[in-house]
Each structure stands twice: as C-alpha cells, then as structure tokens.
Amino acid sequence: MSALSTLELLAAMYPLDGELELGDAAAAALGGSAPTYPLELVVRVPLTDGDEDGRRIELAVSLSASGRAGLSVRQPDFLTRAAYQVLADALPCGGVATETETETDAAEATEAVMAAAEALRAVASQLIQDEEAAAAAAAAEAETEEVDDDGPLERVWFWFPSLSTREKRRDLVTYAAGYRLHGFVLSGKPALLCVEGGGRAVDRYMADIKSVSWGDIPSFQKKVTERLRIPLAESERRFTAMTDVTALVTHHGTYNHRGDMSEVKRLCDEWGVGQDFNAVVMNSRDE
C-alpha cells in the first residue's frame, strides 16, 4: 500500500485546484477503489509563489505497487526545445528518477517528488530569465543593425509652399518615430520641416509620407522641396523629439496661415539651428 500512501500524501500536499492532475487509476484509488498500478498523476508546479505568473512546470509521476516513483517532466510551451532538455536533465537519469528494487517508504517517495518539483521550478525560472535576456540582447542587436542601415547622421530641411491640414501635420510627427527621426514641423504658408536622423531613414520617411499620408493628394499637388542636408556628429544633434511647433508662432494673413518668420528665426536660434534657418529661408548661411 506504499504507492497509495504516497498518492494520499501528495494529494494532501497539493490540495489547490490545478496543482494535481490525476490519472484514472489514481483518481479511482483515492475514491476508495482497489488500486490498479501504476498510479499516474501530474504535479503542476507554479513558477512563482501565489502563481501570479500563471506558467507551470508539469512533473509526471508514475507510482508502482512497491511505491517506487518514476518521474519525468513535460515540455512547457514557454521553453525552447534546448531549454527543455536542460530542464529534463535536472532530473536523475535524464528525466526519469532512479528506481530501486526495494519497497520505498511513502514519506520518502513524497519527499523525492516534492524535492524534484522545487528543483524544476528553480531551473525553469533561471532558464526563462536566460531566454528573456537573450531575446532582449537579440532585439537590441537588431535595433542597432536597423540604426546602422539608416545611414550617416544628417539634418535635413524641407520647404512646403503650403501645409495646413491637421491630419497631414500629425502624420509628419507620428511617422517620424518609426524612422527614429527627431525635429519639428511648422505648418502654414509656407511651411517647414526639419528632421535629424540617418540620411537613408529620412529618405524612406519622406517616401512613406508621399505614398501613404499623401496618398489621397494628386501628384501635382505633392509639393515639397529639400532645401538643405548637412552631415552631423552625434554631439551636434539639437532635437530629442519630433514636435509640431505651429502653436508656438504668431500667424497672420486673411486665413491666419502665415507664420511670423522672425519668431521662427528666434526659435531656431534658441535651438541652435539658426544658421540652417538662414540657409533655408534666407538663402544664406553664416559659417
């Protein structure tokens, strides 16, 4: 009856819903029927105390009539095959507990199962941390490769005869994030766009603006001119975000759409791009 005693002890040690999954023979034995061996069950081990994580390791247990416990671990869906192999190797004999020819005491067998469950939990937690760290490193490397593919760092200025639609202005700001670009847009008549980032990224950004954001505009109305493109060192960046600065400038005219360029010049001086502004708007650039 050692196996039945072990089963009863395990049922007492793992009383919560979902902690113990009983095979038909094990469930019948606990219900009072004569045991038929082996008695099979699965201990579902939470990765964290309180089961906040929700992920579990499943330790399969097979109890023979003598009370010997065969142990194996199922592959969880949150571990790779390689990580699962490491987890399985945490059990004796590559995933199956060593069995002796003598009858095993129920308390001893129960202790062995619980010790295996705790060991698997510790190993699985470490494997998850390792895999998450590796994934983060791979993502960082991929991002670095993307940045490298953006091309040399440049500041590029664009001139629009007119830009007033709020949606188009918003797109100029929101699209920039996908290309790691910073700078500003000033709407009105005329309008300005200044972006800092990889030169190739700037080109892809403008192509996206023209084909997607401006997809509903006839081609002859897609008027924008690149006025200035200068190479930058990282230390020469002047912007840390992409913003719409239209509201910062006084506007005049019948439709209140002509920005006060003297105010724009003052802002550009404050941002450290005043010389660029001279070149773009006044066709002069003091060195």
TORKOL-4160 file (C-alpha; in steps of 0.2 Angstrom, whole numbers, padded with zeros to 4 digits, m for minus):
287
<pt num="1" X="0000" Y="0000" Z="0000"/>
<pt num="2" X="0015" Y="0011" Z="m0001"/>
<pt num="3" X="0010" Y="0019" Z="m0018"/>
<pt num="4" X="m0007" Y="0023" Z="m0011"/>
<pt num="5" X="0000" Y="0031" Z="0004"/>
<pt num="6" X="0012" Y="0041" Z="m0007"/>
<pt num="7" X="m0003" Y="0046" Z="m0018"/>
<pt num="8" X="m0013" Y="0051" Z="m0002"/>
<pt num="9" X="0002" Y="0062" Z="0004"/>
<pt num="10" X="0004" Y="0071" Z="m0012"/>
<pt num="11" X="m0015" Y="0074" Z="m0013"/>
<pt num="12" X="m0013" Y="0082" Z="0004"/>
<pt num="13" X="0002" Y="0092" Z="0000"/>
<pt num="14" X="m0005" Y="0099" Z="m0017"/>
<pt num="15" X="m0024" Y="0102" Z="m0012"/>
<pt num="16" X="m0027" Y="0118" Z="m0023"/>
<pt num="17" X="m0036" Y="0117" Z="m0039"/>
<pt num="18" X="m0025" Y="0114" Z="m0054"/>
<pt num="19" X="m0010" Y="0108" Z="m0043"/>
<pt num="20" X="m0013" Y="0090" Z="m0046"/>
<pt num="21" X="m0019" Y="0081" Z="m0061"/>
<pt num="22" X="m0024" Y="0063" Z="m0058"/>
<pt num="23" X="m0025" Y="0049" Z="m0070"/>
<pt num="24" X="m0040" Y="0037" Z="m0070"/>
<pt num="25" X="m0032" Y="0024" Z="m0059"/>
<pt num="26" X="m0025" Y="0036" Z="m0046"/>
<pt num="27" X="m0042" Y="0045" Z="m0045"/>
<pt num="28" X="m0051" Y="0029" Z="m0043"/>
<pt num="29" X="m0039" Y="0023" Z="m0029"/>
<pt num="30" X="m0041" Y="0040" Z="m0020"/>
<pt num="31" X="m0060" Y="0037" Z="m0021"/>
<pt num="32" X="m0059" Y="0020" Z="m0012"/>
<pt num="33" X="m0057" Y="0008" Z="m0026"/>
<pt num="34" X="m0044" Y="m0006" Z="m0026"/>
<pt num="35" X="m0028" Y="0001" Z="m0034"/>
<pt num="36" X="m0023" Y="m0004" Z="m0051"/>
<pt num="37" X="m0004" Y="0000" Z="m0055"/>
<pt num="38" X="0004" Y="0011" Z="m0060"/>
<pt num="39" X="m0004" Y="0025" Z="m0052"/>
<pt num="40" X="m0001" Y="0040" Z="m0063"/>
<pt num="41" X="m0003" Y="0059" Z="m0059"/>
<pt num="42" X="0005" Y="0076" Z="m0064"/>
<pt num="43" X="0011" Y="0089" Z="m0051"/>
<pt num="44" X="0008" Y="0106" Z="m0059"/>
<pt num="45" X="0022" Y="0117" Z="m0051"/>
<pt num="46" X="0019" Y="0136" Z="m0052"/>
<pt num="47" X="0034" Y="0146" Z="m0056"/>
<pt num="48" X="0031" Y="0159" Z="m0043"/>
<pt num="49" X="0023" Y="0158" Z="m0026"/>
<pt num="50" X="0005" Y="0163" Z="m0027"/>
<pt num="51" X="0005" Y="0158" Z="m0045"/>
<pt num="52" X="0005" Y="0176" Z="m0051"/>
<pt num="53" X="0015" Y="0172" Z="m0066"/>
<pt num="54" X="0002" Y="0159" Z="m0072"/>
<pt num="55" X="0015" Y="0147" Z="m0080"/>
<pt num="56" X="0018" Y="0130" Z="m0073"/>
<pt num="57" X="0030" Y="0115" Z="m0074"/>
<pt num="58" X="0022" Y="0098" Z="m0076"/>
<pt num="59" X="0030" Y="0084" Z="m0067"/>
<pt num="60" X="0023" Y="0067" Z="m0072"/>
<pt num="61" X="0024" Y="0054" Z="m0058"/>
<pt num="62" X="0021" Y="0036" Z="m0060"/>
<pt num="63" X="0019" Y="0025" Z="m0044"/>
<pt num="64" X="0022" Y="0007" Z="m0044"/>
<pt num="65" X="0015" Y="m0006" Z="m0032"/>
<pt num="66" X="0031" Y="m0005" Z="m0022"/>
<pt num="67" X="0030" Y="0014" Z="m0020"/>
<pt num="68" X="0044" Y="0017" Z="m0032"/>
<pt num="69" X="0041" Y="0034" Z="m0041"/>
<pt num="70" X="0046" Y="0036" Z="m0059"/>
<pt num="71" X="0047" Y="0055" Z="m0063"/>
<pt num="72" X="0048" Y="0064" Z="m0080"/>
<pt num="73" X="0045" Y="0082" Z="m0085"/>
<pt num="74" X="0034" Y="0088" Z="m0099"/>
<pt num="75" X="0040" Y="0101" Z="m0111"/>
<pt num="76" X="0031" Y="0118" Z="m0107"/>
<pt num="77" X="0026" Y="0129" Z="m0121"/>
<pt num="78" X="0036" Y="0143" Z="m0114"/>
<pt num="79" X="0053" Y="0135" Z="m0116"/>
<pt num="80" X="0063" Y="0131" Z="m0132"/>
<pt num="81" X="0067" Y="0113" Z="m0135"/>
<pt num="82" X="0085" Y="0116" Z="m0130"/>
<pt num="83" X="0080" Y="0124" Z="m0113"/>
<pt num="84" X="0068" Y="0109" Z="m0110"/>
<pt num="85" X="0082" Y="0097" Z="m0112"/>
<pt num="86" X="0091" Y="0107" Z="m0099"/>
<pt num="87" X="0076" Y="0106" Z="m0088"/>
<pt num="88" X="0074" Y="0087" Z="m0091"/>
<pt num="89" X="0092" Y="0084" Z="m0086"/>
<pt num="90" X="0089" Y="0092" Z="m0069"/>
<pt num="91" X="0080" Y="0075" Z="m0065"/>
<pt num="92" X="0091" Y="0060" Z="m0062"/>
<pt num="93" X="0094" Y="0048" Z="m0077"/>
<pt num="94" X="0089" Y="0062" Z="m0089"/>
<pt num="95" X="0072" Y="0064" Z="m0084"/>
<pt num="96" X="0067" Y="0048" Z="m0075"/>
<pt num="97" X="0070" Y="0045" Z="m0057"/>
<pt num="98" X="0081" Y="0031" Z="m0052"/>
<pt num="99" X="0071" Y="0016" Z="m0045"/>
<pt num="100" X="0077" Y="0003" Z="m0033"/>
<pt num="101" X="0072" Y="m0015" Z="m0031"/>
<pt num="102" X="0066" Y="m0012" Z="m0013"/>
<pt num="103" X="0050" Y="m0005" Z="m0007"/>
<pt num="104" X="0050" Y="0014" Z="m0005"/>
<pt num="105" X="0043" Y="0022" Z="0011"/>
<pt num="106" X="0028" Y="0033" Z="0006"/>
<pt num="107" X="0036" Y="0048" Z="0015"/>
<pt num="108" X="0052" Y="0046" Z="0007"/>
<pt num="109" X="0044" Y="0045" Z="m0010"/>
<pt num="110" X="0033" Y="0060" Z="m0007"/>
<pt num="111" X="0049" Y="0070" Z="m0002"/>
<pt num="112" X="0058" Y="0065" Z="m0018"/>
<pt num="113" X="0043" Y="0071" Z="m0028"/>
<pt num="114" X="0042" Y="0087" Z="m0019"/>
<pt num="115" X="0061" Y="0090" Z="m0020"/>
<pt num="116" X="0061" Y="0086" Z="m0039"/>
<pt num="117" X="0046" Y="0099" Z="m0041"/>
<pt num="118" X="0056" Y="0113" Z="m0032"/>
<pt num="119" X="0072" Y="0109" Z="m0041"/>
<pt num="120" X="0062" Y="0110" Z="m0058"/>
<pt num="121" X="0054" Y="0126" Z="m0053"/>
<pt num="122" X="0071" Y="0134" Z="m0049"/>
<pt num="123" X="0079" Y="0128" Z="m0065"/>
<pt num="124" X="0064" Y="0133" Z="m0076"/>
<pt num="125" X="0064" Y="0151" Z="m0068"/>
<pt num="126" X="0083" Y="0153" Z="m0072"/>
<pt num="127" X="0080" Y="0146" Z="m0090"/>
<pt num="128" X="0066" Y="0159" Z="m0093"/>
<pt num="129" X="0077" Y="0173" Z="m0086"/>
<pt num="130" X="0091" Y="0167" Z="m0098"/>
<pt num="131" X="0080" Y="0166" Z="m0113"/>
<pt num="132" X="0072" Y="0183" Z="m0110"/>
<pt num="133" X="0089" Y="0191" Z="m0108"/>
<pt num="134" X="0095" Y="0183" Z="m0124"/>
<pt num="135" X="0079" Y="0189" Z="m0133"/>
<pt num="136" X="0082" Y="0207" Z="m0126"/>
<pt num="137" X="0100" Y="0206" Z="m0132"/>
<pt num="138" X="0095" Y="0200" Z="m0149"/>
<pt num="139" X="0082" Y="0214" Z="m0151"/>
<pt num="140" X="0095" Y="0227" Z="m0146"/>
<pt num="141" X="0107" Y="0220" Z="m0159"/>
<pt num="142" X="0093" Y="0220" Z="m0172"/>
<pt num="143" X="0089" Y="0238" Z="m0167"/>
<pt num="144" X="0107" Y="0243" Z="m0169"/>
<pt num="145" X="0108" Y="0235" Z="m0186"/>
<pt num="146" X="0092" Y="0245" Z="m0191"/>
<pt num="147" X="0100" Y="0261" Z="m0185"/>
<pt num="148" X="0116" Y="0257" Z="m0195"/>
<pt num="149" X="0105" Y="0254" Z="m0210"/>
<pt num="150" X="0098" Y="0271" Z="m0208"/>
<pt num="151" X="0114" Y="0279" Z="m0215"/>
<pt num="152" X="0125" Y="0293" Z="m0209"/>
<pt num="153" X="0118" Y="0305" Z="m0197"/>
<pt num="154" X="0111" Y="0321" Z="m0205"/>
<pt num="155" X="0100" Y="0336" Z="m0203"/>
<pt num="156" X="0088" Y="0339" Z="m0217"/>
<pt num="157" X="0076" Y="0353" Z="m0220"/>
<pt num="158" X="0061" Y="0353" Z="m0232"/>
<pt num="159" X="0051" Y="0368" Z="m0238"/>
<pt num="160" X="0032" Y="0367" Z="m0242"/>
<pt num="161" X="0023" Y="0380" Z="m0252"/>
<pt num="162" X="0008" Y="0376" Z="m0240"/>
<pt num="163" X="0004" Y="0364" Z="m0226"/>
<pt num="164" X="m0012" Y="0367" Z="m0216"/>
<pt num="165" X="m0022" Y="0350" Z="m0214"/>
<pt num="166" X="m0021" Y="0345" Z="m0196"/>
<pt num="167" X="m0020" Y="0326" Z="m0201"/>
<pt num="168" X="m0005" Y="0329" Z="m0213"/>
<pt num="169" X="0004" Y="0338" Z="m0199"/>
<pt num="170" X="0001" Y="0325" Z="m0187"/>
<pt num="171" X="0007" Y="0311" Z="m0199"/>
<pt num="172" X="0023" Y="0321" Z="m0201"/>
<pt num="173" X="0026" Y="0319" Z="m0182"/>
<pt num="174" X="0020" Y="0302" Z="m0179"/>
<pt num="175" X="0028" Y="0294" Z="m0194"/>
<pt num="176" X="0045" Y="0300" Z="m0188"/>
<pt num="177" X="0045" Y="0289" Z="m0173"/>
<pt num="178" X="0046" Y="0273" Z="m0185"/>
<pt num="179" X="0062" Y="0280" Z="m0193"/>
<pt num="180" X="0070" Y="0286" Z="m0177"/>
<pt num="181" X="0069" Y="0304" Z="m0183"/>
<pt num="182" X="0068" Y="0320" Z="m0172"/>
<pt num="183" X="0065" Y="0338" Z="m0176"/>
<pt num="184" X="0050" Y="0349" Z="m0179"/>
<pt num="185" X="0036" Y="0354" Z="m0192"/>
<pt num="186" X="0029" Y="0371" Z="m0194"/>
<pt num="187" X="0013" Y="0372" Z="m0204"/>
<pt num="188" X="0007" Y="0387" Z="m0214"/>
<pt num="189" X="0010" Y="0396" Z="m0230"/>
<pt num="190" X="0025" Y="0392" Z="m0232"/>
<pt num="191" X="0029" Y="0378" Z="m0220"/>
<pt num="192" X="0045" Y="0370" Z="m0214"/>
<pt num="193" X="0050" Y="0353" Z="m0209"/>
<pt num="194" X="0067" Y="0349" Z="m0200"/>
<pt num="195" X="0072" Y="0331" Z="m0196"/>
<pt num="196" X="0088" Y="0324" Z="m0189"/>
<pt num="197" X="0092" Y="0305" Z="m0191"/>
<pt num="198" X="0100" Y="0293" Z="m0203"/>
<pt num="199" X="0100" Y="0300" Z="m0221"/>
<pt num="200" X="0093" Y="0284" Z="m0228"/>
<pt num="201" X="0079" Y="0284" Z="m0215"/>
<pt num="202" X="0075" Y="0302" Z="m0219"/>
<pt num="203" X="0073" Y="0297" Z="m0237"/>
<pt num="204" X="0062" Y="0282" Z="m0233"/>
<pt num="205" X="0052" Y="0293" Z="m0221"/>
<pt num="206" X="0048" Y="0306" Z="m0235"/>
<pt num="207" X="0044" Y="0292" Z="m0247"/>
<pt num="208" X="0031" Y="0285" Z="m0234"/>
<pt num="209" X="0024" Y="0302" Z="m0231"/>
<pt num="210" X="0021" Y="0305" Z="m0250"/>
<pt num="211" X="0014" Y="0287" Z="m0254"/>
<pt num="212" X="0004" Y="0284" Z="m0238"/>
<pt num="213" X="0000" Y="0300" Z="m0229"/>
<pt num="214" X="m0002" Y="0310" Z="m0245"/>
<pt num="215" X="m0010" Y="0295" Z="m0255"/>
<pt num="216" X="m0026" Y="0305" Z="m0257"/>
<pt num="217" X="m0017" Y="0320" Z="m0264"/>
<pt num="218" X="m0015" Y="0322" Z="m0283"/>
<pt num="219" X="0004" Y="0320" Z="m0288"/>
<pt num="220" X="0005" Y="0338" Z="m0295"/>
<pt num="221" X="0000" Y="0345" Z="m0278"/>
<pt num="222" X="0013" Y="0335" Z="m0268"/>
<pt num="223" X="0024" Y="0350" Z="m0267"/>
<pt num="224" X="0039" Y="0349" Z="m0256"/>
<pt num="225" X="0057" Y="0354" Z="m0259"/>
<pt num="226" X="0073" Y="0348" Z="m0250"/>
<pt num="227" X="0082" Y="0364" Z="m0246"/>
<pt num="228" X="0097" Y="0359" Z="m0235"/>
<pt num="229" X="0105" Y="0342" Z="m0230"/>
<pt num="230" X="0120" Y="0343" Z="m0219"/>
<pt num="231" X="0130" Y="0329" Z="m0210"/>
<pt num="232" X="0131" Y="0329" Z="m0191"/>
<pt num="233" X="0141" Y="0321" Z="m0177"/>
<pt num="234" X="0131" Y="0314" Z="m0163"/>
<pt num="235" X="0136" Y="0328" Z="m0152"/>
<pt num="236" X="0128" Y="0340" Z="m0165"/>
<pt num="237" X="0110" Y="0334" Z="m0163"/>
<pt num="238" X="0099" Y="0348" Z="m0157"/>
<pt num="239" X="0082" Y="0339" Z="m0156"/>
<pt num="240" X="0077" Y="0325" Z="m0144"/>
<pt num="241" X="0059" Y="0323" Z="m0151"/>
<pt num="242" X="0048" Y="0326" Z="m0166"/>
<pt num="243" X="0036" Y="0340" Z="m0162"/>
<pt num="244" X="0023" Y="0352" Z="m0171"/>
<pt num="245" X="0028" Y="0369" Z="m0166"/>
<pt num="246" X="0014" Y="0378" Z="m0176"/>
<pt num="247" X="0006" Y="0384" Z="m0160"/>
<pt num="248" X="0022" Y="0392" Z="m0154"/>
<pt num="249" X="0022" Y="0405" Z="m0168"/>
<pt num="250" X="0011" Y="0420" Z="m0171"/>
<pt num="251" X="0001" Y="0419" Z="m0188"/>
<pt num="252" X="m0005" Y="0432" Z="m0199"/>
<pt num="253" X="m0015" Y="0434" Z="m0215"/>
<pt num="254" X="m0033" Y="0433" Z="m0221"/>
<pt num="255" X="m0034" Y="0414" Z="m0216"/>
<pt num="256" X="m0021" Y="0416" Z="m0202"/>
<pt num="257" X="m0009" Y="0404" Z="m0210"/>
<pt num="258" X="0006" Y="0414" Z="m0212"/>
<pt num="259" X="0019" Y="0411" Z="m0198"/>
<pt num="260" X="0029" Y="0425" Z="m0192"/>
<pt num="261" X="0046" Y="0420" Z="m0198"/>
<pt num="262" X="0055" Y="0432" Z="m0186"/>
<pt num="263" X="0048" Y="0421" Z="m0172"/>
<pt num="264" X="0053" Y="0406" Z="m0181"/>
<pt num="265" X="0071" Y="0413" Z="m0183"/>
<pt num="266" X="0071" Y="0416" Z="m0164"/>
<pt num="267" X="0066" Y="0399" Z="m0160"/>
<pt num="268" X="0079" Y="0391" Z="m0172"/>
<pt num="269" X="0092" Y="0402" Z="m0164"/>
<pt num="270" X="0087" Y="0395" Z="m0147"/>
<pt num="271" X="0088" Y="0378" Z="m0153"/>
<pt num="272" X="0105" Y="0380" Z="m0161"/>
<pt num="273" X="0100" Y="0379" Z="m0179"/>
<pt num="274" X="0099" Y="0397" Z="m0183"/>
<pt num="275" X="0112" Y="0396" Z="m0197"/>
<pt num="276" X="0102" Y="0382" Z="m0205"/>
<pt num="277" X="0087" Y="0393" Z="m0205"/>
<pt num="278" X="0096" Y="0407" Z="m0213"/>
<pt num="279" X="0101" Y="0395" Z="m0227"/>
<pt num="280" X="0084" Y="0388" Z="m0229"/>
<pt num="281" X="0073" Y="0403" Z="m0228"/>
<pt num="282" X="0085" Y="0417" Z="m0232"/>
<pt num="283" X="0097" Y="0408" Z="m0244"/>
<pt num="284" X="0112" Y="0412" Z="m0233"/>
<pt num="285" X="0122" Y="0403" Z="m0220"/>
<pt num="286" X="0135" Y="0411" Z="m0209"/>
<pt num="287" X="0149" Y="0399" Z="m0205"/>
